[in-house]
Structure formats: structure tokens, C-alpha cells
Amino acid sequence: MTNYDITVIGGGIVGVSTALTLKKRFPDAGVLLIEKENRFAAHQTGHNSGVIHAGVYYAPGSLKAAFCRQGSRDTLSFCKEHQIPCRQCGKLLVATTPVEHTRMQALKQRCIQNRIQVFELDRQELARMEPHIQGQGALLVPATGICDFVAVTQKMAALFSVQGGQILTGHPVTHLVETRDQVTVHTRSRIVSTRYLVVCAGLMADRLAKMMHIDIDFSIIPFRGEYFQLPAHRSDIVSRLIYPIPDPDLPFLGVHLTPRSTETSPWGPTQYWDLPEKDTAGSTPGSRIWRRCSVSPASGKSRAGTCCPESKNRKTLSGNPDIWHGSENTAHL
């Protein structure tokens, strides 16, 4: 059995960045990073829109708002330092109905309160900026960007290794035993002991907490999102991220269009509750999640089609699955 000072479980961007930060902060400590897959960023980190958010949606003064602003700056700086492709293309939040236009005004005020640069566009200004997008108006947020989060995670893992961090990939955790002085981590083929354990396990976080016999009041409820690719000859249909005005009745930001310079543009994600499969078996939605699931997932596609009519050409699109997960605090339903 090998001994470590700190062990981090999870090879997504949260786990890898946590391991790298701990190794930098405690260079003499033995730090181990465990990932169940044979590669990093194999799940949610590698299956999303690659958006560097500016912090538009978060409550002013909240930690989420502060973390998002700082995270945006740090991500752009990291990509520039390590020559990872990224682009601050900006984002348009497009209102297509009078109700959405009213909600848009509230989002504008939130941007101002969060010290995020924002510009309001009328119908004509929107049409000049993005000819293929239709709406009653829009908010332009220049700070939003896109990058390759898989490449970011892989670079962080390489830096962690160079600084002396140890990595175990292809090692699913099967058992955890905590005593007064250490935690013993069992994988399918290894046993290690560690003074401190940090769990950054995404969809599996609640199950690992239960392995530690921690009395948690939440469960991870997975949703499946499907992305579609516009045909190659339409990859330049937009030059900025195109988002709808969020619907407060849904826990998602909505179907959006992401510009790409070297590949076809993805359009999505839709949202479906992911029926129990390999990694999601055992997740049982509570009443709040059931209410949200009662909303037709097609509504997102419809709104995207209203904003960008050319995206309705479904025959030319191909699927690209994603997993989005949210936690539901069942104690407060």
C-alpha cells in the first residue's frame, strides 16, 4: 500500500486544477490524482459548449459571480500562456418575444451590478451585427469567450506531473475507509492511503460521499443534452455565441449556437432526464425535478429556431451527446 499526503479523486477540469493548485501550494507534499477513465476530461469537461462565461446570470455580490469573473480572467490568461486556442468572441442574449424583452432588461441590470460590460441592441442593430439572427432586441456581452477545455485540462495534468504529482488513470474507486488518521482508497487494482482526500467526481460525487458514510441531503440528477452540428458550409453562420433569454421555469440556460473557426458550429444542448445507465443508475429524481421534466424538451429547439431560422434544417444535422448534471437539495423540497 502506497502512502500520500493528499489524494484527489476526479480527472475532470475541477479535479485536475485542484490537484495542480495543491501541488503548487505544497510542493513537498505527496499528491496523487486518481481518474477512473483512461484519459482526462472524459465526461462533462469534454462534453459541453466550451464557453468561458462572463457571469451574467449570477446574483450580484455572490461568490458565484465573483468566481465566474475571476475564472474567466484566469482561463484566458492560462490559454494565452500555454498557447491553447481560445477566443473572446462575445455573446448575444436574444429576446424574441415581449416577455423575453422584459426579462432582458432585468439581465442588463444584473450585468451592470456585476460590473460586466454590456450593450443593448435594438432589432436593427442586431440584424446588422448578426444577419442570420432574428429578435426584438439583444444584449451584447463582449467578455464571453470559447476555448477547448479538454486541452486546458490535459495541460494542467501535464504541469501537475512535471511538478512531481502522481497520476493513476483507469482506476475506478470501489471503496473508501476513513479512520482518525487517514483515508484508505481502494480501486480495482490498487490500495493507497492518504492523510487528506479531496473528491471532485462530478456525476459520481454523491456515491463517493455515501462510500464515506456521509449523511448527505442531495442527490445528483443527470440530464442528457444533445448537440447538433450545422453543415460545414454554414459553419460561419454567426460570429458570436447566440443565447436565448433564460426561462425562469427551467434550470437551464437554453439551446444556443456556438461559433467555430476550424469546425462546424454546434447547436444545443437540448435537455432530457437521462434514464439510468452505466454511470447514472441509482439516481432518483425528487418532486422538483419531476416538475421540471414535465416541460417539453422540444421548447428549447423551438426557441432556437425562432431566433435562427436556418437552424431548423434538421436533415443536415448530426447528434453529439452531452451530459449535464445538477444537484437537487431534497431536504428543501
N, C-alpha and C positions, 0 to 999 in steps of 0.2 A: 504494500500500500504506500502510495506517494503522498507526502505532506506539502501543503501550500498555505500561505498566509491568507490569500483571498482567491475565491473561485467565483467566476461569473458564468451563469448559465444563459445561453442565448446568443446566436451568431447573426442576429439582425443588426440594424444600424444602432439601436439603443444599447444592446449588449456589447457590441464591438467598441463603440465610442466610450462606454463606461469602463471597459477593461483598459483601453488606451489611457484614459484620464487617470485611472487609479495607478497604472504603472508609471506615468509621468510624475504623479504626486508622491508616490512611494517607490522610488527606483530600486531600493534594496529589498523590497518585498517580493516573495514568490507569488506571481499572479497567473492563474490558469483560466482559460476561456474554453468552455465546452459548448459544442453545437451538435445537434442530433443529425443534421444533414451532412453531406459530403462537401458542401460549399457554403459560403456565407450569403446572406441576403436571399435565401431560397424561398421565403414566404412573403409576408406583407411588404417588407422593404423592397423586394423586387417585383411587386405586382401592384403598382399604383401609377398615378399620373406624373410623378416626378416633379411635383410643384413645390417651389420654395415660397411658402405663404408669407404674407406681409403682416398678418394679424388683424384683418378687417373685422372678423366676427366676434372677437372676444371682449368680455366686459372690461371697460376702462378701469385701469388700476389693478387688474387681476394678475396673478402670476402667469396665467396662460398668455396674456397679452405681452407681458414683459419677456417671457421666454421665447415667444414667436419672433419678436423684433430682434432680440439678440441672436437667436438661432439663424435667422435669415442672414444677418451680417456675417456670422461665423461660417456659415455654409459657403457663401460666396467667396469669402477670404480663403477658405480651405481649398476650394476648387481652383481658384486662381494660383495659389501657391504650388499646387501639385498638378497643374495643367489638366484638370478634369473638365470636360466640356460643360458649360453652363451658360445661361443667357437670361438677363433681366428683361424679358420681353414685355412685361406689364400684363395686367388683367382688366378685362371689361366685364362688369356686372350689368347684365342687360335686363331691363324691365319691358315686358311685352303686354301688360295689362295695366289699367289704372290702379288696381290694388297693389300690384308689384311696384308701380311707380311711387306709391306712398311708402311702401317698405324700403324702397331705395333711399328715400330721404333720411330715414332713420339710420340706415347703414352709413350714409355720408357723415352724419353727426358722430357716429361711433368712430369712424376713421379720424375725424378731427380730434376727438377726445383721446384717441390712442396715438396721436402725433404721427399719423400716416398721411403722406401726401395723396390727395385725391382731387379729381376734376370731374365735374358733372357735364355730361354731353346731352344735347337735345337730339331729336330724331335725325335732323340733317347732319349734324356733326358726327353722329355715329355712322351714318351712311358713307360719309366722306372718309372716315378713318378705316372702316371695315365694310366694303361694298357688299359683301355676301351676308351680312348680318342685319336683321330687321328688328326694330324695337321702338318703343315710345321714348326711350332715353337710356342712358347708361352712366355708370361710374367708371372712370379710368383710374386704376391704381398702378402707377409705374413701378413700384418696388417689387411686385411679384415676379418670380422667375421660374425657370425649369432647369433641372440638372439630372444626371444619371446617379441615382442613389446607390445602385449596386456598385458602381465604380468607386464611389465615396467610401462605402463600407469595406470593399476589398483593399483600398489604400490604407484605411485605418488599421485593418488587420495586419497588413504588411509592416506598418510602423510599430505596432504593438509587438510583433515578433522580433523586429530589429532591436528593440529596446530590452529584449530579454524575456518577454512574455511567452508563456507556453500555450499551445493550442491543441485541442482534441476535437476533430470533426468526425462525423459519422458515429457519434456516441450518444444515443438517446439515454436520458436519465430515467432509471427504473425504480429507484428507491432512495430516500433521504432519511438519515438518522441523526438527530441532534442530541448532544449531551451538553453538560455545563461548559466544556472547554473547546468543543469542536463540532463540526458537521461532517458526517461521512456521506459521500456521494457515490452511489452505485450506478454504473452504466452497464450495458450488456456485456462488456468485456474488461472493464476497469473498475477499481475501487480507489478513491482518493479521499483524503481527509483535509479539512480546511478550517482555519480559525474563523473566517468570515465568509458568508455566502451571499451573493447578490443574484437575484433571479430577474432576468429580462426576457421572458419566454413567450411573449405575445399571446397567441391563442391558448397556449398551454399554461399560462400563469396561474390560473385558478386551480388546476390539477396539481401543480407542483406545490402550491400552498397547502393543499389538502394532504399531500405526502408528508408535510411537516406537522400535520395535525393542528394547523392554524384555523381558528374559528372565523371564517370569512363570511361577510354578508353580501357578497356579489357573485355573479357567475358571468363567464364570457359567452356572449351570444354571437355566433358567426353569421355574417351576411355575405352572400356571393354577389360580386359585381361583374358584369360582362362589359368588356370594351370591344369596340368595332374599329376597323381601320378604313379610312377613306381610301379610294383608289389612288394609285401613285400620281396620276396626272392632276389630282385635286389636293395634293399634299400642301400646297401653298394657299389654300382657300382662306386662311386667316393668318395674321402676323402676330396676334396676341392670344393669350388664354381667353376663352369666352365662357363665362359662367352665368347661370340664371340667378335671379334674386331668390334667396333661400325661402322655402316654405316652412313656416314655424311649426306646422303639424308633422313634419318629417325630420328625423335625426340625421339627415344627410345634406351636403351642400348642393347636390343636384348633378345631373348629367352635364358634362362640359366638354369643350373641344380644345385640344392642346396642339399648338403649332410645333412642327418638327422641321429641321433643316436638312436632315440626312435620311429620313424615313417617312412613311406615310403617317398622317396625323391620326392619333387615337381619339375616339369619341366615346365617352362613358364617364363613370360606370353606372349601369343600372343597379338596382338593389333587390336581392331576393334572400329570404332566410335560407341558409344552407342546410338542407336536410342532413341528418347525421351520417357522416362518412368517416374516413380514416382518423383525422385529427379532431373532428368535431363531435364524435359520439359522446353522449353523456351531457351535452348542453341542453338544458330545459328552459325555454323562454317563460318569463313571468307574464302577468296580465298586461303590463305596459307595452312589452314587445309585441304581444298578440295584437293589441290595438293598432300599433304602427304597421304590422304586417297586413292589416286589413285594407290599407291604402294600396290601390293598384300600382304595381311597379312600372306599368306602362306609362304612368303620368309623366315620369321623367323624360322618356323618349318623346312624348308628345310635345312637351315644353321645348325640348331641344329642336324639334322640327319646326316649331313656330318661330324660334329665334333664327335658325339657319335652315331654310327650306331645302337646300341642296343635300343636307344630311339625311333626308327621307329616302334616298335611293338605297334601300336596304339590300338589293340584289348584288351590289358591288362590295358589300362589307363582309368581313370575316371576324369570327369571335376570338377574344383573347381574355380568358378568365382572370379574375382577381378575387381576393378575399379581403373584405373589410370586417373588422370586428369592433364591437362596442361592449362595454361592461354595464350591466344593469344592477343597481343597488337595490336588491329585493327587500331590504329592510324598510324602505321608504315608499313602497307602492301603496 
